[in-house]
Structures are given as C-alpha cells and as structure tokens.
C-alpha cells in the first residue's frame, strides 16, 4: 500500500446511494454489497450522462460522526459540472480539498480494499491521520478490471493543518 497527499479540485459524481455503517457492514447486515449488485444489474454506468472518464467512484459522505457512525455511500461516475442526474440518482458536488491518497496493494477484490480501510482506521486510531469526514472515495479504474488482481485508489479528506 502506497500513501501520498494530494490536493484535488472540485468535481461532481452522479450515482445511486444508500445509508449504512461500518458496524452493520462487519456483522453481515450491510448494504454496500447490495448497492454494488444493483449498480451492475441495472447498468447504472450506462445511464449516467456526461461522464468525464470510465472510472467508477464509491463516495462516502454525510457522515453522522466518525468511522463508528452511519454514513451514505454513492456509487457512480465523475461527470461534467452542472450535469443533472437521471431520475432515481443523486448528484454529489465534492469541493476542492486536501486528501491522503492510498493505493491498495495488487490483489483480489474486495480483500485489498478492506485491508486498506483497516490500515486507514488504524492510522486514525494512532493519530497519524486527521480525517475531515466530508467526502472520501474509492476510484475503480482500468487497474481494477480483473477482480482477482486489482488495484484501487482510496482518497481520505484531511482536516486543514
């Protein structure tokens, strides 16, 4: 796993959303797996207008508190600014901010993503990562096409220093 800091400009994502918590996800009552199934079953990518590239974004937002509280997750694509979402989809306007960018090791999905999140939480627990809890996201690009050998970038919004 590699880590670096980056400043990103504002952008928009359109997609489908659900609400869950890490506790629910870990005890088998989560909703993220079903959201991914729906995303592919309904061909959501093909319904999103004005995409800027072919990457899929998993955006974590509307945090209740911290990693222990509820949050929303939106699966979708980056779109041109001002694009209106189709019926039943949401648009997220993600502001410019500083991020810690984590690149997973190359390996099987979803194991590599889960392991990287566990590392992120551990760094946070040891005060090595100061999370903003605004918008965090995973980027699934051509490197994650093969679920047996994928690589994913995870961006964590940082508190201003």
Steps between C-alpha positions, in 0.01 A plus 500: 500500500632841400396832657544862392328836550316668213286808448210441263273752329125488546302249290159337472393135520161362396385161625283295735514532878432301815559556872692259724765478773825311545345305788216379276743416219722293732214301655351402164208744506666748266367652181815567297509156333135534393566851367783365281271218376229752412758729334601225258158330461330826401785617275532826696827599324319506165224724639734773632529793255808713425760272663853643502664155496422130547596472869246398762493699823384373840449822698452494879321809632236642736688358796301489823819537703813297429589146391264364766190688381265462206592638158374505144678338206440593138618281211533691177718686254669838480302731271532842343413780743133593486381161371152415627446149643252260340190412705588286802863612510684754711757765414786568741692827479837419651698810596870557441692365799815326618508121506715215613509271196544132579571255219417142594738215443417298188278206583147356522187711547357592746781381730749769388247779565401363840865465606576857392201638694618306808840667460333842466300444820813384683688814393206709618492316835870579547450870408706461182206597280275801568180432307262777397194269460360692202548297181725193478503284190635194323589513130454186293677548166662266243728365776198337667357329190617156616341425841772242574781752448380854565644827624283782635565857616330614821489874577446616859410867555743659746437764764678828426836508680 
